[in-house]
Amino acid sequence: MIFLKWKFYDDRPIFQQLYEQLARRIVTGYWSPGERIPPVRRLAEEAGVNPNTMQRALAQLEETGLADANRTSGRTVTMDEKRIAELRESLAAQAAGEYLSAVKALGYSVSEAAKLLEEAEKK
């Protein structure tokens, strides 16, 4: 699976955006449950950020239960597939809400928005 490049915006702190992108790697299966997460320095270099900023994002992964830390072997993706599924569903619901807000602002109803999605999938 090819993963998109790191992207950052001015609307939120970089560490928070890093956390979100790392979490997406987990929920999309880019990193499997139990898989070792690359070291802080490698991820920071890949993303073009300070290692301390990446460390903060990885610590947030641990705090939210998406990663486990082991002093000798580094961080691994949680084996808690239920936790991963919950986050995946939450991200999907958030994306759906953002889509509905955008199309409603254009004057579409929910049923019309659903039809737009169906048509877009056919293309």
Secondary structure by P-SEA (a helix, b strand, c coil): cccccccccccccaaaaaaaaaaaaaaacccccccccccaaaaaaaacccaaaaaaaaaaaaaaccbbbbcccccccccaaaaaaaaaaaaaaaaaaaaaaaaaaacccaaaaaaaaaaaaac
